[in-house]
Amino acid sequence: MKVRFTPTGRMHFLDAIAYIFRDNPSAAVKFREKAEKVLSRLKTYPESGRLIPEFPDLPFREVIVRPYRFFYKIKNDTVWVIAVWHSSQLPEEPQEHG
């Protein structure tokens, strides 16, 4: 199983890192490292993330790397990270392609 980002998911992730970096560069590095560790676990356990509570009937899951939520979809042999939202944001309905 591979873990990949859609263009939108990658943009969200990079924006989150940049936002944290502005206030605390070392926290941004720690956040990125923790996110990479959590996402790497999806290679072996792709269904370990929970269904998105706001959209339980959709085929998307999430993992949380505080304070961000990483939304993903499993397609064939790939976990696609489709969006990264701050936990204070209300998520929009995820879209397959970003």
N, C-alpha and C positions, 0 to 999 in steps of 0.2 A: 504494500500500500504506500502511495506517495502522498505528501501534503503539499498543495500548491495554493497560491492566491489568485483570485480573479483580479483584473486590473483595479476594480473598485475596492476589493478587500485589501490589496496591497497599499493603495492610496490611504485608506482609513488607518492601517497599521502605521505607516510612515508618519501620517499626521499626528497620531497619538504619541509616538516617540518624540516628535519635534515639539509638541505641546509640553510634555513632561520635561524635556531637555531645557526649555526656556527658563524654568524655575529651578531645576535641580538635575544637572547633567548626570550625576552618578545614579540617581533614581531612574533616569531614562535607560541607562545601560542595564541596570538590574531588571527593569520591566521587560526589556527586549530579551534578555537571557531567560527569564522565567517564562515568557510567552513561547520562546523557541522550545523550551523543555516540555511545556504542556502540549504544544502542537505536535512535537515529535512523538509523544505517547500515542497520538491518534494513528500513527503508522501501524502500530500493533493492535490497538484497541479503538477502532474508528467509531464504534457505537457507544463509547464511554461517556460522551457528552450527553447532556439531557435534552429532551425535546424543548423547544422554546415555549415557555409558559404562555406567552401572549398569542402564539400561533400553534397550538398543539396538533392540529390536523394537517399541518404542512410537513413535508419531508426534510426539514432542516433541524439541526441540533446546535447546541452551543457549549462552549467551555468558557470558564471565567478566569481571567487573570486580572485581579482587582487593580483598578476600578473599571476594567473594560470587559466587554462580552464579545467573544469571537463566534460568529455564526458561520456554520459550515453545512455542506451537503456532501454525501458520499455518492460518487458516480463511478461505476466500474471499479477500477483499482486506485482511485484517487479521492482524497479528501480535499474538497475545494472550499477554502475560506472565502466567503462571499461578502462579509461585512465585519467591521469592528466598531462597536459603539460604546461610548462611556455609559456606565450603569445608570447615570442620572437621566440619560436620554430615553425617550420612548421610542422603541424601534418601529420602523416602518415594516410592512410586510416584505420579507426577503424576496429577492428576485434571483433566478438562476444565473443570469449572465450580468456581469457588471461592466 
